[in-house]
Amino acid sequence: MPGPNTLYNLYEFFWKDGFGRIHEIQQKHTQEYGKIFKSHFGPQFVVSIADRDMVAQVLRAEGRAPQRANMESWQEYRDLRGRATGLISAEGEQWLKMRSVLRQKILKPKDVAVYSEGVNEVIADLIKRIHTLRSQEEDGETVTNVNNLFFKYSMEGVATILYECRLGCLENNIPQQTVEYIEALELMFSMFKTTMYAEYLSCVFDLLAAASILQQPLCAELQHALQSSPLLAESSGDKPGQIHVDNKLKAIQSQLDQGEGVHGGLLTHLLVSKELTLEEIYANMTEMLLAGVDTTSFTLSWAIYLLAKHPEVQQRVYEEIANKLGKDQVPVAHDVPKLPLIRAVLKETLRLYPVLPGNGRVTQKDLIIGGYLIPKGTQLALCHYATSYSEENFSVANEFRPERWLRKDNLDRVDNFGSIPFGYGIRSCIGKRIAELEIHLALIQLIQNFEIKVSPKTEPVLAKTHGLLTPGNSINVRFSDRK
Ligand code: HEM
């Protein structure tokens, strides 16, 4: 099988700063070596797949508990300290058990529809915050670096759903406890982005480590962060990540003591049903928060950027909202199917900027892919960025054309393997419906309230890989009141 050798990879990644360009390297290597190629790192290798049908074949052949990457050292660390893993890092039977509990409450659109009201309260605060921020600018309209704002929105939104409480991220004066919480999370995000959530990248790191190119395995770096981070040290008492879970537990206890019925969302269900241990609940709440904030905020930032750059698309979206929902009607989850264009905007945004440009799988049986025998236990890298930009899969692939998703019921197809930003199958993103709810409702209300325009302060924004696919520079946009 063709592919880059160790020397070439060292040159590409270290000399030419390839870690920030993983998405481009996928495309480049696909052009050079074909849709299936083997990257060598010393004695180890990764097989990369950049073909829609081959990706489909791999994902359709998955067993009961698919594995993204070899997590042995991570697992050993958790075992050593008696700490529970969350869904992202768990494997085998433990993963199956947790997934089957968590999926009951958040995997279907109707499961998350109940959170519309809570998310809308957060969006009302987001809009207030936009008014405050733009009033501080000379033109009275610009918000600089919208991702900062959307980070706070996503954190507040996801916490509202997961912890069933508000953090105050969008207030003018953020509560001190929340400031500390955001700081702890930011530290973890920076570690997390280059490790757990970027399996494609972590395979590269692990292989480099195996080839003794790195002094320490990457996991050790993350393990150190875990030890020193106040947030993720789940078992050590009074930490910010636990406070919200513990508060909920106390509230439930007091309701029970008073003979009241207990109702609530996911966290309440987990605490009452006791299907997961408290340690597992802490671990999963933290991992879901980590997995859910940056992904959602980057996607929202890219969507706003694309809409600002394409006023004609934005106008069509606005007209659809005005005609099918109403100019001032606050949307809820069941309004979203009436607005196919807003759904298409999200799908097209994620095609052009898939937050996870690549994903990993360890094969659980021998497979023949593209004519090659791939033995059980091989680390695969699924090159979603490359398939998203392939002209074979999407005509005029470089252009933002949300309407392409409106044809032939494309919106509801989950099996368009050219663009699967949330993954596919049993190990796909468990937070997909939460992310969609937060993004759809926010986009609808932002477009109802504002005409979103490119600010003269905005340079063209290119993507860079920092674990996730992130905006390479700050996105500044003008939020003009809609007349
Ligand atoms: C636009 C937003 C998001 C995108 C694009 C995204 C994408 C992904 C992808 C590609 C995976 C890997 C799937 C696979 O291996 O097949 C994943 C896994 C995961 N995501 Fe998301 N995600 C998003 C938001 C969220 C949110 C909001 C949450 C939680 C509230 C979340 C929680 C998770 C978890 C826990 C996993 C691991 C699932 C498992 O291993 O069983 N994600 N996500």
Boltz pocket constraint, residues with backbone or C-beta under 6 A from the ligand:
constraints:
  - pocket:
      binder: B
      contacts: [[A, 68], [A, 87], [A, 88], [A, 89], [A, 99], [A, 158], [A, 287], [A, 288], [A, 289], [A, 291], [A, 292], [A, 293], [A, 295], [A, 296], [A, 299], [A, 350], [A, 355], [A, 356], [A, 359], [A, 360], [A, 420], [A, 421], [A, 422], [A, 423], [A, 424], [A, 426], [A, 427], [A, 428], [A, 429], [A, 430], [A, 431], [A, 432], [A, 434], [A, 435]]
      max_distance: 6.0
